[in-house]
Amino acid sequence: MNQPLTAKSDPTNPPLDWIVAAAIAAEGGTIAEAFGPSRDRHASRSRQAAMWLAFKVTPHSLQAIGEAIGRHHTTVIYGIRAYERRIQKDPKTKALSERLLTRFLSESQQTEGEQS
């Protein structure tokens, strides 16, 4: 990743680099593999999971997500759509995506409760 992108305006949002790393690890990938030039299925799926999760749980733009992952924002759009198609077709991907969303959304809500 180029640099950590932390949402400074909203302290309840975890850093973008942390979300990306968690999604890649959940897919069984590595940072080096996902950020490398490889187009193999495993690396692509890890990247797509990271793009999708970052899009769902952060206020960052598609361009910012792309910069964090080392890809163009149009690739991020494609990755998000591809991952959403996988969620619809593959029960394991659907379960993984639900676990990731639950993890990050519940952590965000816990942080909000601590701020009050």
N, C-alpha and C positions, 0 to 999 in steps of 0.2 A: 504494500500500500504506500502511496506517496506520502501521506501525512494523516494523522488522526483527525477525523472530522467530528468534533463534539458539538452538539447543538447547544450553544451558549444561551440562547434565549429561553430555553425550557429545560430546567435541571432534571426533569423527570425522564428525559430521553437518554438512553445509554449511548455511548460513543458509537459512531458508524463503524469504525474499524472493529469494535468488539462484536457487534451484530454480525458483520460479514464473517469474522473468524468463527463464531458460533455456528452459523449456518453451514459453512464449509465443513467444519468438524462433524456436524450432525449427519451430513451426507457421506461421511467417511473419507473426505478428501484432505488435502494439505494446502496450506497457503501457497507454497511454491508451485504446486501443481495447478491450482486454480488461477493463479496470477500469471502463469507462464503462457507461452504461445500455443500450447497443445489444444487441439480441437477434439481429442478423444472424448468418448461419452462420459467417462467418469469425471474428467476435469470440467467439461461443459455443464454437467448437472450440478456440480458443486458451485460453480459460478452462478448458474441460474437460481439456485436456492438462495444464495447470498443476495443477489439482486432483488429477488421477490421479497425476502424478509426485510431488507432495508427499505424497500418501497412501502411495505405495509406498516412498519412500526416507527418510521422516522419522518420528520418534516423535510428531509433533504430532497433537493430536486433530482431529476433523472441525470442531469449533467454532473452533479456532485457525487452521486452514487457511481456513475461511470468513471469519474476521475479517481475515486477511492479504489476501484477494482481494476483500473488500467484499461478501460474500454470506453468506446464512444457511447453517447447517450442513446443512439438508435439501437445499439447492441443491447443496452439495458432494457429497452422496450421489448425487443424480441425475446430476451431472456425471461422477462416477467411473464409474457404471454405463453412461452413454451413451458415454463414451470406450472402455470395455471392449467394448461392442457394436461400435464402429467398428473396433477392433483385430481382432475376429473376422471382420468383413466386408471390410475394405479392406487389401490387402497393403501399400500405402504407409504407412498408419497403423501397421500392425504393425511394419514395418521401422523407422519413426521411434521408436516406443515402445521397441523393443529397443535402438536406439542410445542413447536417453536413459537407460534403465536401466543399460546397460553403462557409460556415462560416469560416472554418479553412484555406482554401486556400486563400480566400479574405483577411483575417486578416494577413496572411503571406505576401501577396503582398503589403498590406498597410505598413507593417513594413519595407519591403525592400525599398519602396519609401521614407520613412522617413530617412533611413540610407544613401541614396544617396546624 
